Amino acid sequence: MNPRPSNTLRATLLQASAAAALSLGLLGAAQAQDALKIGFIGTLSGPGGALGQDQYDAFMLAIEQRGGKLGDVPVTVIKEDDQLKPDVGVQAATKLLQSDKVDIITGVTFSNVMMAIHKPITDAEVFFIGSNAGPAPIAGKQCSRFYFSTSWDNDMLHEAGGQLTNDLGYKNVYVMAANYQAGRDAVSGFKRNFKGNVIDEVYTQVNQPDYSAEIAQLQAASPDAVYVFYPGGMGINFIKQYRQAGLLGQIPILSAATLDGTTLPALKNLAVGAITSAPYAPNIDNPQNKAFVEAFEKAYKRPPSMYAAQSYDAASLLDSALRKVKGDLSNKQAFIEALREADFQSVRGPFKFDSNHFPDAAFYRVDVVEENGEAVLRASTPVNIATRANFHELCEMK
């Protein structure tokens, strides 16, 4: 039989047990508090749903690869579908800010939604990491120190398209785009760098299913080439109808954000021969991209699109910045500085932020080619953009 401990020893043991229990309780509370809430807003349904799904899947892949953490901090992701409707996007952002009280918001697929939610989020001083939509106003006068993009501003994407059209020697080009913020930015960006003659610029309804009348008009105009901006389901319908009209081999088609990893599975060999300017293709040759493509294809049984790549970069950016501040977002300026450093390896290649928090990164000529009987996207030469909009000069961080 063990001897009974003295009163002094019993008191000491009780104090130690209480201290240990308190310590464990506080540790559990701290761990719960340390879990950062991240809101993801994207277009996850309808004709543009594949774009948002690629954004979400790649973001979650990056978190899964890090054991459910970013920057060694546990994270919880709350997903919201904006349905490509600005009012629904505002409702989603309001829920995330007021009910869920998220620390960070990411995603956003289409520019009309971005224009509706950018100011409410940044005015609330919640960190906002966009991974696709890049309307020109938020790259300029409406910029915010709380907003960072891992994609591009809309004009920049199509400035590369205009330059590529010059490089290919086309002089008379017919331009078409969906009639919303990104479509209007697309045309202005294209015209900024294209040195030839724009025969006509035609704007069509968002999610318009039938382009037969517009295709007949462009055929009658006899351009050297046509340049289009039709993301998601719009691009699938347009390219199919362009091919059915017998024009794909007759009038060269160039595009941006029309032929990509989200639309090619539906188009397949119908799109072979088309050329696009893009910030990303799965064959970009660097170690981080090779690892990303392998992991994404293993997880989701499809190649990653540029939307996936940009969202994966958003997670990598957050991972690097959170690590620098040890997961503590209380000093907001310190976290902003950590984000500005962009201390991560982008799957796109060299990456840094301009003063307006949009990236200075490469664009490529990407062709739809046939390999082993299948249509694939292949990046080749970088596009050296001659002229860019000076949106950063209009940006005054608040």
Order of alpha helices (4+ residues) and beta strands (2+ residues): alpha-beta-alpha-beta-beta-alpha-beta-alpha-beta-alpha-beta-alpha-beta-alpha-beta-alpha-beta-alpha-beta-alpha-beta-alpha-alpha-alpha-beta-beta-beta-beta-alpha
